[in-house]
Amino acid sequence: MPQLNPAPWFAILVFSWLVLLTVVPQKVLNHSFTNEITTVSTKAPKSNNWNWPWH
């Protein structure tokens, strides 16, 4: 029964993981974001109160 012989399947598993662990992180780290990150001001925005008479 060739299914019980782990030698070729284990090698395929190890080599496929090695390829994935070397190729995928490089592709992920090379990803560039379209929106630049900007810092948020610590000052609260000035809001105008609505002093409308409620009749």
PyMOL Python script that loads the backbone (N, CA, C, O; Angstrom):
from pymol import cmd

cmd.read_pdbstr("""\
ATOM      1  N   MET A   1       0.837  -1.179   0.000  1.00  0.00           N
ATOM      2  CA  MET A   1       0.000   0.000   0.000  1.00  0.00           C
ATOM      3  C   MET A   1       0.888   1.252   0.000  1.00  0.00           C
ATOM      4  O   MET A   1       1.506   1.558   1.020  1.00  0.00           O
ATOM      5  N   PRO A   2       0.964   1.961  -1.093  1.00  0.00           N
ATOM      6  CA  PRO A   2       1.861   3.111  -1.170  1.00  0.00           C
ATOM      7  C   PRO A   2       1.404   4.290  -0.309  1.00  0.00           C
ATOM      8  O   PRO A   2       2.204   5.181  -0.024  1.00  0.00           O
ATOM      9  N   GLN A   3       0.153   4.315   0.105  1.00  0.00           N
ATOM     10  CA  GLN A   3      -0.324   5.435   0.913  1.00  0.00           C
ATOM     11  C   GLN A   3       0.357   5.467   2.280  1.00  0.00           C
ATOM     12  O   GLN A   3       0.449   6.525   2.902  1.00  0.00           O
ATOM     13  N   LEU A   4       0.829   4.322   2.746  1.00  0.00           N
ATOM     14  CA  LEU A   4       1.422   4.257   4.067  1.00  0.00           C
ATOM     15  C   LEU A   4       2.892   4.645   4.068  1.00  0.00           C
ATOM     16  O   LEU A   4       3.486   4.778   5.138  1.00  0.00           O
ATOM     17  N   ASN A   5       3.490   4.829   2.909  1.00  0.00           N
ATOM     18  CA  ASN A   5       4.882   5.230   2.832  1.00  0.00           C
ATOM     19  C   ASN A   5       4.952   6.761   2.926  1.00  0.00           C
ATOM     20  O   ASN A   5       4.578   7.443   1.972  1.00  0.00           O
ATOM     21  N   PRO A   6       5.426   7.320   4.058  1.00  0.00           N
ATOM     22  CA  PRO A   6       5.394   8.776   4.222  1.00  0.00           C
ATOM     23  C   PRO A   6       6.561   9.499   3.565  1.00  0.00           C
ATOM     24  O   PRO A   6       6.576  10.730   3.547  1.00  0.00           O
ATOM     25  N   ALA A   7       7.529   8.783   3.031  1.00  0.00           N
ATOM     26  CA  ALA A   7       8.743   9.432   2.531  1.00  0.00           C
ATOM     27  C   ALA A   7       8.466  10.470   1.445  1.00  0.00           C
ATOM     28  O   ALA A   7       8.897  11.610   1.615  1.00  0.00           O
ATOM     29  N   PRO A   8       7.780  10.162   0.344  1.00  0.00           N
ATOM     30  CA  PRO A   8       7.610  11.214  -0.671  1.00  0.00           C
ATOM     31  C   PRO A   8       6.640  12.308  -0.224  1.00  0.00           C
ATOM     32  O   PRO A   8       6.834  13.473  -0.568  1.00  0.00           O
ATOM     33  N   TRP A   9       5.599  11.954   0.536  1.00  0.00           N
ATOM     34  CA  TRP A   9       4.601  12.940   0.931  1.00  0.00           C
ATOM     35  C   TRP A   9       5.159  13.893   1.973  1.00  0.00           C
ATOM     36  O   TRP A   9       4.820  15.076   1.968  1.00  0.00           O
ATOM     37  N   PHE A  10       6.001  13.406   2.858  1.00  0.00           N
ATOM     38  CA  PHE A  10       6.603  14.284   3.863  1.00  0.00           C
ATOM     39  C   PHE A  10       7.558  15.280   3.207  1.00  0.00           C
ATOM     40  O   PHE A  10       7.600  16.449   3.593  1.00  0.00           O
ATOM     41  N   ALA A  11       8.317  14.823   2.224  1.00  0.00           N
ATOM     42  CA  ALA A  11       9.232  15.721   1.518  1.00  0.00           C
ATOM     43  C   ALA A  11       8.451  16.793   0.761  1.00  0.00           C
ATOM     44  O   ALA A  11       8.831  17.964   0.761  1.00  0.00           O
ATOM     45  N   ILE A  12       7.369  16.390   0.124  1.00  0.00           N
ATOM     46  CA  ILE A  12       6.525  17.363  -0.590  1.00  0.00           C
ATOM     47  C   ILE A  12       5.941  18.375   0.389  1.00  0.00           C
ATOM     48  O   ILE A  12       5.895  19.570   0.097  1.00  0.00           O
ATOM     49  N   LEU A  13       5.496  17.902   1.543  1.00  0.00           N
ATOM     50  CA  LEU A  13       4.946  18.802   2.560  1.00  0.00           C
ATOM     51  C   LEU A  13       6.002  19.797   3.046  1.00  0.00           C
ATOM     52  O   LEU A  13       5.725  20.990   3.162  1.00  0.00           O
ATOM     53  N   VAL A  14       7.189  19.315   3.325  1.00  0.00           N
ATOM     54  CA  VAL A  14       8.240  20.192   3.840  1.00  0.00           C
ATOM     55  C   VAL A  14       8.651  21.209   2.783  1.00  0.00           C
ATOM     56  O   VAL A  14       8.782  22.393   3.094  1.00  0.00           O
ATOM     57  N   PHE A  15       8.856  20.780   1.554  1.00  0.00           N
ATOM     58  CA  PHE A  15       9.266  21.713   0.509  1.00  0.00           C
ATOM     59  C   PHE A  15       8.179  22.726   0.183  1.00  0.00           C
ATOM     60  O   PHE A  15       8.478  23.889  -0.087  1.00  0.00           O
ATOM     61  N   SER A  16       6.933  22.302   0.205  1.00  0.00           N
ATOM     62  CA  SER A  16       5.858  23.259  -0.073  1.00  0.00           C
ATOM     63  C   SER A  16       5.779  24.312   1.035  1.00  0.00           C
ATOM     64  O   SER A  16       5.552  25.487   0.746  1.00  0.00           O
ATOM     65  N   TRP A  17       5.963  23.912   2.303  1.00  0.00           N
ATOM     66  CA  TRP A  17       5.967  24.888   3.391  1.00  0.00           C
ATOM     67  C   TRP A  17       7.158  25.817   3.289  1.00  0.00           C
ATOM     68  O   TRP A  17       7.030  27.011   3.563  1.00  0.00           O
ATOM     69  N   LEU A  18       8.311  25.302   2.901  1.00  0.00           N
ATOM     70  CA  LEU A  18       9.476  26.168   2.740  1.00  0.00           C
ATOM     71  C   LEU A  18       9.249  27.205   1.648  1.00  0.00           C
ATOM     72  O   LEU A  18       9.628  28.366   1.799  1.00  0.00           O
ATOM     73  N   VAL A  19       8.634  26.786   0.558  1.00  0.00           N
ATOM     74  CA  VAL A  19       8.349  27.731  -0.527  1.00  0.00           C
ATOM     75  C   VAL A  19       7.335  28.773  -0.055  1.00  0.00           C
ATOM     76  O   VAL A  19       7.507  29.966  -0.303  1.00  0.00           O
ATOM     77  N   LEU A  20       6.290  28.327   0.619  1.00  0.00           N
ATOM     78  CA  LEU A  20       5.277  29.272   1.094  1.00  0.00           C
ATOM     79  C   LEU A  20       5.845  30.250   2.115  1.00  0.00           C
ATOM     80  O   LEU A  20       5.499  31.431   2.101  1.00  0.00           O
ATOM     81  N   LEU A  21       6.706  29.770   2.992  1.00  0.00           N
ATOM     82  CA  LEU A  21       7.249  30.648   4.025  1.00  0.00           C
ATOM     83  C   LEU A  21       8.320  31.596   3.496  1.00  0.00           C
ATOM     84  O   LEU A  21       8.670  32.561   4.175  1.00  0.00           O
ATOM     85  N   THR A  22       8.839  31.348   2.316  1.00  0.00           N
ATOM     86  CA  THR A  22       9.812  32.280   1.743  1.00  0.00           C
ATOM     87  C   THR A  22       9.186  33.239   0.742  1.00  0.00           C
ATOM     88  O   THR A  22       9.662  34.364   0.589  1.00  0.00           O
ATOM     89  N   VAL A  23       8.134  32.820   0.063  1.00  0.00           N
ATOM     90  CA  VAL A  23       7.523  33.661  -0.976  1.00  0.00           C
ATOM     91  C   VAL A  23       6.432  34.561  -0.407  1.00  0.00           C
ATOM     92  O   VAL A  23       6.400  35.753  -0.713  1.00  0.00           O
ATOM     93  N   VAL A  24       5.550  34.021   0.404  1.00  0.00           N
ATOM     94  CA  VAL A  24       4.389  34.771   0.868  1.00  0.00           C
ATOM     95  C   VAL A  24       4.777  35.964   1.745  1.00  0.00           C
ATOM     96  O   VAL A  24       4.242  37.049   1.518  1.00  0.00           O
ATOM     97  N   PRO A  25       5.676  35.836   2.735  1.00  0.00           N
ATOM     98  CA  PRO A  25       6.012  37.032   3.532  1.00  0.00           C
ATOM     99  C   PRO A  25       6.624  38.157   2.706  1.00  0.00           C
ATOM    100  O   PRO A  25       6.384  39.329   2.995  1.00  0.00           O
ATOM    101  N   GLN A  26       7.403  37.828   1.691  1.00  0.00           N
ATOM    102  CA  GLN A  26       7.979  38.875   0.845  1.00  0.00           C
ATOM    103  C   GLN A  26       6.888  39.621   0.095  1.00  0.00           C
ATOM    104  O   GLN A  26       6.946  40.844  -0.037  1.00  0.00           O
ATOM    105  N   LYS A  27       5.899  38.895  -0.393  1.00  0.00           N
ATOM    106  CA  LYS A  27       4.808  39.537  -1.121  1.00  0.00           C
ATOM    107  C   LYS A  27       3.969  40.405  -0.184  1.00  0.00           C
ATOM    108  O   LYS A  27       3.527  41.489  -0.565  1.00  0.00           O
ATOM    109  N   VAL A  28       3.756  39.934   1.022  1.00  0.00           N
ATOM    110  CA  VAL A  28       2.954  40.705   1.975  1.00  0.00           C
ATOM    111  C   VAL A  28       3.707  41.951   2.419  1.00  0.00           C
ATOM    112  O   VAL A  28       3.111  43.022   2.529  1.00  0.00           O
ATOM    113  N   LEU A  29       5.010  41.829   2.677  1.00  0.00           N
ATOM    114  CA  LEU A  29       5.771  42.980   3.134  1.00  0.00           C
ATOM    115  C   LEU A  29       5.985  44.011   2.032  1.00  0.00           C
ATOM    116  O   LEU A  29       6.209  45.184   2.331  1.00  0.00           O
ATOM    117  N   ASN A  30       5.924  43.609   0.781  1.00  0.00           N
ATOM    118  CA  ASN A  30       6.087  44.553  -0.322  1.00  0.00           C
ATOM    119  C   ASN A  30       4.789  45.276  -0.672  1.00  0.00           C
ATOM    120  O   ASN A  30       4.773  46.141  -1.547  1.00  0.00           O
ATOM    121  N   HIS A  31       3.717  44.925   0.002  1.00  0.00           N
ATOM    122  CA  HIS A  31       2.423  45.552  -0.275  1.00  0.00           C
ATOM    123  C   HIS A  31       2.468  47.010   0.150  1.00  0.00           C
ATOM    124  O   HIS A  31       2.908  47.328   1.255  1.00  0.00           O
ATOM    125  N   SER A  32       2.018  47.885  -0.720  1.00  0.00           N
ATOM    126  CA  SER A  32       1.978  49.307  -0.384  1.00  0.00           C
ATOM    127  C   SER A  32       0.532  49.752  -0.226  1.00  0.00           C
ATOM    128  O   SER A  32      -0.338  49.386  -1.016  1.00  0.00           O
ATOM    129  N   PHE A  33       0.297  50.534   0.791  1.00  0.00           N
ATOM    130  CA  PHE A  33      -1.046  51.025   1.060  1.00  0.00           C
ATOM    131  C   PHE A  33      -1.321  52.261   0.215  1.00  0.00           C
ATOM    132  O   PHE A  33      -0.422  53.069  -0.021  1.00  0.00           O
ATOM    133  N   THR A  34      -2.550  52.409  -0.238  1.00  0.00           N
ATOM    134  CA  THR A  34      -2.905  53.546  -1.074  1.00  0.00           C
ATOM    135  C   THR A  34      -3.101  54.811  -0.242  1.00  0.00           C
ATOM    136  O   THR A  34      -2.852  55.911  -0.735  1.00  0.00           O
ATOM    137  N   ASN A  35      -3.539  54.678   0.997  1.00  0.00           N
ATOM    138  CA  ASN A  35      -3.780  55.838   1.851  1.00  0.00           C
ATOM    139  C   ASN A  35      -2.605  56.004   2.799  1.00  0.00           C
ATOM    140  O   ASN A  35      -2.206  55.060   3.480  1.00  0.00           O
ATOM    141  N   GLU A  36      -2.060  57.197   2.837  1.00  0.00           N
ATOM    142  CA  GLU A  36      -0.973  57.476   3.762  1.00  0.00           C
ATOM    143  C   GLU A  36      -1.552  57.690   5.160  1.00  0.00           C
ATOM    144  O   GLU A  36      -2.631  58.261   5.315  1.00  0.00           O
ATOM    145  N   ILE A  37      -0.846  57.240   6.142  1.00  0.00           N
ATOM    146  CA  ILE A  37      -1.295  57.395   7.518  1.00  0.00           C
ATOM    147  C   ILE A  37      -0.944  58.808   7.984  1.00  0.00           C
ATOM    148  O   ILE A  37       0.200  59.246   7.863  1.00  0.00           O
ATOM    149  N   THR A  38      -1.935  59.510   8.514  1.00  0.00           N
ATOM    150  CA  THR A  38      -1.715  60.860   9.015  1.00  0.00           C
ATOM    151  C   THR A  38      -1.966  60.878  10.520  1.00  0.00           C
ATOM    152  O   THR A  38      -2.790  60.122  11.035  1.00  0.00           O
ATOM    153  N   THR A  39      -1.256  61.736  11.201  1.00  0.00           N
ATOM    154  CA  THR A  39      -1.452  61.838  12.645  1.00  0.00           C
ATOM    155  C   THR A  39      -2.672  62.704  12.932  1.00  0.00           C
ATOM    156  O   THR A  39      -2.950  63.670  12.222  1.00  0.00           O
ATOM    157  N   VAL A  40      -3.376  62.343  13.967  1.00  0.00           N
ATOM    158  CA  VAL A  40      -4.584  63.067  14.348  1.00  0.00           C
ATOM    159  C   VAL A  40      -4.197  64.137  15.363  1.00  0.00           C
ATOM    160  O   VAL A  40      -3.406  63.899  16.276  1.00  0.00           O
ATOM    161  N   SER A  41      -4.767  65.305  15.182  1.00  0.00           N
ATOM    162  CA  SER A  41      -4.486  66.410  16.099  1.00  0.00           C
ATOM    163  C   SER A  41      -5.090  66.113  17.467  1.00  0.00           C
ATOM    164  O   SER A  41      -6.160  65.511  17.564  1.00  0.00           O
ATOM    165  N   THR A  42      -4.399  66.541  18.526  1.00  0.00           N
ATOM    166  CA  THR A  42      -4.902  66.312  19.880  1.00  0.00           C
ATOM    167  C   THR A  42      -5.911  67.366  20.301  1.00  0.00           C
ATOM    168  O   THR A  42      -6.623  67.177  21.287  1.00  0.00           O
ATOM    169  N   LYS A  43      -5.986  68.473  19.570  1.00  0.00           N
ATOM    170  CA  LYS A  43      -6.951  69.513  19.903  1.00  0.00           C
ATOM    171  C   LYS A  43      -8.343  69.093  19.436  1.00  0.00           C
ATOM    172  O   LYS A  43      -8.515  68.512  18.365  1.00  0.00           O
ATOM    173  N   ALA A  44      -9.316  69.403  20.265  1.00  0.00           N
ATOM    174  CA  ALA A  44     -10.699  69.103  19.903  1.00  0.00           C
ATOM    175  C   ALA A  44     -11.161  70.109  18.858  1.00  0.00           C
ATOM    176  O   ALA A  44     -10.830  71.291  18.955  1.00  0.00           O
ATOM    177  N   PRO A  45     -11.909  69.672  17.876  1.00  0.00           N
ATOM    178  CA  PRO A  45     -12.386  70.622  16.873  1.00  0.00           C
ATOM    179  C   PRO A  45     -13.403  71.601  17.495  1.00  0.00           C
ATOM    180  O   PRO A  45     -14.211  71.226  18.345  1.00  0.00           O
ATOM    181  N   LYS A  46     -13.336  72.854  17.049  1.00  0.00           N
ATOM    182  CA  LYS A  46     -14.242  73.866  17.579  1.00  0.00           C
ATOM    183  C   LYS A  46     -15.611  73.670  16.957  1.00  0.00           C
ATOM    184  O   LYS A  46     -15.763  73.618  15.736  1.00  0.00           O
ATOM    185  N   SER A  47     -16.599  73.564  17.824  1.00  0.00           N
ATOM    186  CA  SER A  47     -17.967  73.394  17.327  1.00  0.00           C
ATOM    187  C   SER A  47     -18.793  74.613  17.712  1.00  0.00           C
ATOM    188  O   SER A  47     -18.668  75.145  18.815  1.00  0.00           O
ATOM    189  N   ASN A  48     -19.621  75.035  16.804  1.00  0.00           N
ATOM    190  CA  ASN A  48     -20.505  76.177  17.061  1.00  0.00           C
ATOM    191  C   ASN A  48     -21.825  75.650  17.620  1.00  0.00           C
ATOM    192  O   ASN A  48     -22.435  74.732  17.073  1.00  0.00           O
ATOM    193  N   ASN A  49     -22.246  76.265  18.733  1.00  0.00           N
ATOM    194  CA  ASN A  49     -23.520  75.864  19.326  1.00  0.00           C
ATOM    195  C   ASN A  49     -24.665  76.455  18.531  1.00  0.00           C
ATOM    196  O   ASN A  49     -24.558  77.554  17.989  1.00  0.00           O
ATOM    197  N   TRP A  50     -25.750  75.726  18.467  1.00  0.00           N
ATOM    198  CA  TRP A  50     -26.950  76.209  17.798  1.00  0.00           C
ATOM    199  C   TRP A  50     -27.854  76.825  18.853  1.00  0.00           C
ATOM    200  O   TRP A  50     -28.521  76.119  19.608  1.00  0.00           O
ATOM    201  N   ASN A  51     -27.866  78.123  18.893  1.00  0.00           N
ATOM    202  CA  ASN A  51     -28.705  78.828  19.854  1.00  0.00           C
ATOM    203  C   ASN A  51     -30.032  79.192  19.200  1.00  0.00           C
ATOM    204  O   ASN A  51     -30.369  80.373  19.115  1.00  0.00           O
ATOM    205  N   TRP A  52     -30.769  78.232  18.750  1.00  0.00           N
ATOM    206  CA  TRP A  52     -32.052  78.491  18.117  1.00  0.00           C
ATOM    207  C   TRP A  52     -33.145  78.423  19.155  1.00  0.00           C
ATOM    208  O   TRP A  52     -33.131  77.555  20.028  1.00  0.00           O
ATOM    209  N   PRO A  53     -34.080  79.325  19.065  1.00  0.00           N
ATOM    210  CA  PRO A  53     -35.223  79.218  19.985  1.00  0.00           C
ATOM    211  C   PRO A  53     -36.148  78.074  19.525  1.00  0.00           C
ATOM    212  O   PRO A  53     -36.569  78.005  18.370  1.00  0.00           O
ATOM    213  N   TRP A  54     -36.432  77.210  20.456  1.00  0.00           N
ATOM    214  CA  TRP A  54     -37.301  76.060  20.138  1.00  0.00           C
ATOM    215  C   TRP A  54     -38.712  76.394  20.604  1.00  0.00           C
ATOM    216  O   TRP A  54     -39.017  76.302  21.793  1.00  0.00           O
ATOM    217  N   HIS A  55     -39.571  76.783  19.665  1.00  0.00           N
ATOM    218  CA  HIS A  55     -40.965  77.161  19.987  1.00  0.00           C
ATOM    219  C   HIS A  55     -41.873  76.054  19.578  1.00  0.00           C
ATOM    220  O   HIS A  55     -43.088  76.155  19.755  1.00  0.00           O
TER     221      HIS A  55
END
""", "prot")
cmd.dss("prot")
cmd.show_as("cartoon", "prot")
cmd.util.cbc("prot")
cmd.orient("prot")
